[in-house]
Amino acid sequence: MVAHGRQLPGHRLLQFRSAYLGRTLSRHESRRRSTIYLPSVGSRPNSAHIVWKRQTDIAGFTGPDLTYHSTGSVTQPSLVFAGRAYATESVIWYNGSRLSCATCYDLRTGEYYYMIPTAAPFNGITPSIISYNVLAPNWISPTSPVGGGAGTAPGESKIEDPDLISISGGYLRKIDPWTGAIRGNYSIAPLTGSGGTYYKNGFVYGIQDLGASAGANRYRFINWTVFGSSNNFTTRIMSNTSYASNNLPTLIDWNVGMGASVTGLQRAGRT
């Protein structure tokens, strides 16, 4: 908002100060000279919460009894990190054409840091997960090499070099948060798709189907990690146990390690 100041005349100033304080001013207070600037009409946004605008899809009402044929939608970022938003958007390329791009823009201003076409040969990838590399707490002194270098307080865990990652199409990819470059591309075979559910920092639960011929051991419950740069998925596996279903339950308490799938609700005492 652009605020323009204007000085109040003496009698109006006293009236304003009295109304503001909720009482009559004393003789001493009324003699004091001061200047109060009030906002007057000027350019201001439609809302105090709008920091920037950008035209995306066209939709909505075109007249009193007509609507546009498409409802349209707003592209929301899949991830926000360090004040930067990451999304896959259709953007206007340098030659004026529209391209699907992996983008990164300033959350405060909307300024683009990069836009990388998702098609070959660029193969831009939009991250959807943050993986933090948490080093051991420094229990000795702020200058101890344990848990990082100088500046880490005693007992404080240090987060270093976070990874922005995408798990899709049977691959784990690590993306540079500043340039969008792919700095790690690892197969997660025999798992497919997203490899399961990213349930806590650095770890994923996935289910492998060995086929009907495996009998009671058909489904395997695999706990694997995204940490490191190994191209051998076997080295990423933390545990591999038999499982009774081909998918995870819909309701899961990760803290106690229990889950349930709900197919219906019924009030007690009724059939």
C-alpha positions as CSV (number, residue, x, y, z in Angstrom):
1,M,0.0,0.0,0.0
2,V,1.2,3.5,-0.8
3,A,0.4,5.8,2.1
4,H,0.3,9.5,1.7
5,G,0.7,11.7,4.8
6,R,-1.3,14.8,5.6
7,Q,-0.9,17.0,8.6
8,L,-4.0,17.7,10.7
9,P,-5.0,21.3,11.7
10,G,-4.5,22.2,15.4
11,H,-8.2,21.8,16.5
12,R,-8.6,18.6,14.5
13,L,-5.4,17.2,16.0
14,L,-6.7,17.8,19.5
15,Q,-10.0,16.1,18.6
16,F,-8.2,13.2,17.1
17,R,-5.8,12.7,20.1
18,S,-8.7,12.9,22.5
19,A,-10.7,10.3,20.6
20,Y,-7.7,8.1,20.2
21,L,-6.9,8.2,24.0
22,G,-10.6,7.9,25.0
23,R,-10.4,10.8,27.4
24,T,-10.3,14.6,27.5
25,L,-6.8,16.0,27.2
26,S,-5.3,18.0,30.1
27,R,-4.3,21.6,29.7
28,H,-0.6,20.5,29.6
29,E,-1.3,17.8,27.0
30,S,-3.3,20.2,24.8
31,R,-0.4,22.6,24.6
32,R,1.9,20.0,23.2
33,R,2.4,20.4,19.5
34,S,2.8,17.2,17.5
35,T,2.1,16.0,14.0
36,I,0.0,13.0,13.1
37,Y,0.0,11.6,9.6
38,L,-3.1,9.7,8.4
39,P,-3.3,7.5,5.4
40,S,-5.2,9.0,2.5
41,V,-6.5,7.6,-0.7
42,G,-3.7,6.0,-2.8
43,S,-2.9,2.8,-4.7
44,R,-3.3,-0.3,-2.6
45,P,-3.7,-4.0,-3.3
46,N,-7.0,-5.9,-3.2
47,S,-5.9,-7.8,-0.1
48,A,-3.1,-7.5,2.4
49,H,-2.1,-11.1,1.7
50,I,-1.5,-10.8,-2.0
51,V,2.3,-10.4,-2.6
52,W,2.3,-11.0,-6.4
53,K,0.0,-12.2,-9.2
54,R,0.4,-14.4,-12.3
55,Q,-2.0,-15.3,-15.0
56,T,-2.4,-19.1,-15.3
57,D,-5.6,-20.9,-16.6
58,I,-8.5,-18.8,-17.8
59,A,-11.8,-19.8,-16.1
60,G,-14.8,-18.6,-14.3
61,F,-17.7,-16.3,-15.4
62,T,-17.7,-14.6,-18.8
63,G,-21.1,-12.9,-18.3
64,P,-24.2,-12.9,-16.2
65,D,-25.5,-16.2,-17.4
66,L,-22.4,-17.8,-19.1
67,T,-19.4,-19.5,-17.8
68,Y,-16.1,-20.4,-19.5
69,H,-16.0,-23.9,-20.8
70,S,-13.0,-24.9,-18.6
71,T,-13.0,-24.6,-14.8
72,G,-9.3,-24.1,-14.9
73,S,-6.9,-24.7,-11.9
74,V,-4.0,-23.1,-10.2
75,T,-0.7,-24.9,-10.3
76,Q,0.4,-25.4,-6.8
77,P,4.1,-26.1,-5.9
78,S,4.9,-29.6,-4.9
79,L,7.6,-28.4,-2.5
80,V,8.7,-25.2,-0.8
81,F,12.3,-25.0,0.5
82,A,14.4,-22.0,1.7
83,G,11.8,-19.6,0.3
84,R,11.8,-21.3,-3.1
85,A,8.8,-23.0,-4.6
86,Y,9.1,-26.0,-7.0
87,A,6.4,-27.0,-9.5
88,T,5.8,-28.4,-12.9
89,E,4.1,-25.7,-15.0
90,S,3.2,-24.8,-18.5
91,V,5.3,-21.7,-19.1
92,I,6.0,-19.4,-22.1
93,W,9.3,-20.4,-23.5
94,Y,11.8,-18.0,-25.1
95,N,10.4,-18.4,-28.6
96,G,6.8,-17.7,-27.4
97,S,5.6,-21.3,-27.3
98,R,4.3,-23.0,-24.2
99,L,6.3,-25.8,-22.7
100,S,5.9,-28.1,-19.6
101,C,8.8,-27.2,-17.4
102,A,10.2,-28.1,-14.0
103,T,10.3,-24.6,-12.4
104,C,11.6,-22.9,-9.3
105,Y,10.5,-19.5,-8.3
106,D,10.8,-17.1,-5.4
107,L,7.9,-17.6,-3.0
108,R,7.8,-13.9,-2.0
109,T,8.2,-12.2,-5.4
110,G,7.3,-14.9,-8.0
111,E,10.6,-14.4,-9.8
112,Y,11.7,-17.5,-11.6
113,Y,15.1,-18.9,-10.7
114,Y,15.0,-21.6,-13.4
115,M,12.6,-23.4,-15.8
116,I,13.8,-26.7,-17.3
117,P,11.6,-28.4,-20.0
118,T,10.4,-31.9,-18.8
119,A,10.9,-33.3,-22.3
120,A,14.1,-34.8,-23.7
121,P,16.9,-33.9,-23.9
122,F,16.5,-31.6,-20.9
123,N,14.4,-34.0,-18.7
124,G,13.6,-31.5,-16.0
125,I,12.4,-33.1,-12.7
126,T,10.3,-31.4,-10.0
127,P,11.2,-32.5,-6.5
128,S,8.5,-33.5,-4.0
129,I,10.4,-34.6,-0.9
130,I,13.1,-33.0,1.3
131,S,15.6,-35.4,2.8
132,Y,17.7,-33.9,5.6
133,N,21.2,-35.3,6.3
134,V,21.2,-35.1,10.1
135,L,24.7,-35.5,11.6
136,A,25.3,-36.8,15.1
137,P,24.9,-34.4,18.0
138,N,28.1,-32.7,19.1
139,W,28.3,-33.7,22.7
140,I,31.9,-32.5,23.4
141,S,32.4,-28.9,22.4
142,P,31.4,-26.4,19.7
143,T,34.6,-27.1,17.9
144,S,34.5,-30.9,18.0
145,P,34.5,-32.6,14.6
146,V,31.8,-34.9,15.8
147,G,28.5,-33.8,14.3
148,G,30.1,-31.1,12.1
149,G,32.6,-28.4,12.4
150,A,32.8,-25.3,14.5
151,G,29.6,-23.5,15.3
152,T,27.6,-26.6,16.3
153,A,26.5,-26.2,19.9
154,P,27.0,-29.0,22.4
155,G,24.1,-31.5,22.1
156,E,22.9,-29.9,18.9
157,S,22.2,-32.0,15.8
158,K,23.4,-30.5,12.6
159,I,21.5,-30.6,9.3
160,E,23.9,-30.5,6.4
161,D,23.3,-30.6,2.6
162,P,19.6,-31.4,2.3
163,D,18.5,-33.3,-0.7
164,L,15.5,-32.4,-2.8
165,I,14.3,-35.7,-4.2
166,S,11.7,-37.3,-6.5
167,I,10.7,-40.9,-6.5
168,S,8.8,-42.0,-9.5
169,G,8.8,-44.3,-12.5
170,G,11.0,-46.8,-10.5
171,Y,13.8,-44.2,-10.0
172,L,15.1,-42.2,-7.1
173,R,16.4,-38.8,-8.3
174,K,18.2,-36.1,-6.3
175,I,17.8,-32.6,-7.6
176,D,20.1,-29.6,-6.9
177,P,17.9,-27.0,-5.1
178,W,19.7,-24.0,-6.7
179,T,20.0,-25.1,-10.4
180,G,17.5,-27.9,-10.9
181,A,20.3,-30.2,-12.2
182,I,19.9,-33.9,-11.5
183,R,22.8,-34.9,-9.3
184,G,21.7,-38.4,-8.6
185,N,19.7,-41.0,-10.6
186,Y,19.2,-44.4,-9.0
187,S,17.1,-47.4,-10.0
188,I,14.9,-48.8,-7.2
189,A,14.1,-52.1,-9.0
190,P,12.5,-54.5,-8.2
191,L,10.2,-51.8,-6.7
192,T,8.2,-49.8,-9.2
193,G,6.5,-46.4,-9.3
194,S,7.2,-44.3,-6.2
195,G,8.8,-47.2,-4.4
196,G,6.2,-47.0,-1.6
197,T,5.5,-44.5,1.1
198,Y,8.0,-41.9,2.4
199,Y,7.1,-42.3,6.0
200,K,10.0,-40.4,7.8
201,N,13.1,-38.5,6.9
202,G,15.2,-40.6,4.6
203,F,13.2,-43.8,4.7
204,V,10.5,-45.5,2.6
205,Y,8.2,-48.4,3.1
206,G,7.5,-50.4,-0.1
207,I,5.8,-53.7,-1.0
208,Q,7.3,-56.1,-3.5
209,D,5.0,-58.7,-5.2
210,L,6.9,-61.9,-6.0
211,G,3.9,-63.5,-7.7
212,A,1.5,-66.3,-6.9
213,S,4.1,-69.0,-7.2
214,A,5.8,-67.6,-4.0
215,G,2.8,-68.7,-1.9
216,A,2.7,-67.3,1.6
217,N,5.8,-65.3,0.9
218,R,4.3,-63.5,-2.1
219,Y,4.4,-60.0,-0.7
220,R,7.6,-58.6,0.9
221,F,7.5,-55.5,3.2
222,I,10.7,-53.6,2.4
223,N,12.1,-50.7,4.4
224,W,14.7,-48.8,2.4
225,T,16.6,-45.6,2.5
226,V,17.2,-42.7,0.1
227,F,20.5,-41.7,1.9
228,G,23.7,-42.2,0.0
229,S,24.6,-42.6,-3.7
230,S,24.6,-46.3,-4.1
231,N,23.3,-47.7,-7.5
232,N,22.7,-51.1,-5.9
233,F,19.3,-51.0,-4.5
234,T,20.1,-54.0,-2.3
235,T,22.5,-51.9,-0.2
236,R,19.6,-49.4,0.5
237,I,17.4,-52.1,2.1
238,M,17.2,-51.8,5.9
239,S,14.8,-54.7,6.4
240,N,12.8,-57.2,4.2
241,T,10.0,-59.3,5.8
242,S,6.9,-61.2,4.6
243,Y,3.7,-59.2,4.4
244,A,0.0,-60.3,4.2
245,S,-1.2,-57.7,1.7
246,N,-0.3,-56.1,-1.6
247,N,-0.6,-52.5,-0.2
248,L,-0.2,-50.5,3.0
249,P,-3.3,-49.9,5.2
250,T,-5.2,-46.6,4.7
251,L,-4.8,-45.5,8.3
252,I,-1.3,-45.8,9.8
253,D,0.3,-44.8,13.1
254,W,3.9,-44.6,12.2
255,N,4.9,-44.1,15.9
256,V,3.6,-47.4,17.1
257,G,3.9,-49.3,13.8
258,M,0.2,-50.2,13.5
259,G,-2.3,-49.6,10.7
260,A,-5.9,-50.4,9.7
261,S,-8.0,-50.3,6.5
262,V,-11.6,-49.1,7.0
263,T,-14.3,-50.3,4.7
264,G,-17.3,-49.0,6.6
265,L,-18.5,-47.5,9.9
266,Q,-21.3,-48.8,12.1
267,R,-22.7,-47.4,15.3
268,A,-22.5,-49.7,18.3
269,G,-25.8,-51.6,19.0
270,R,-27.0,-51.3,15.4
271,T,-26.9,-53.9,12.6
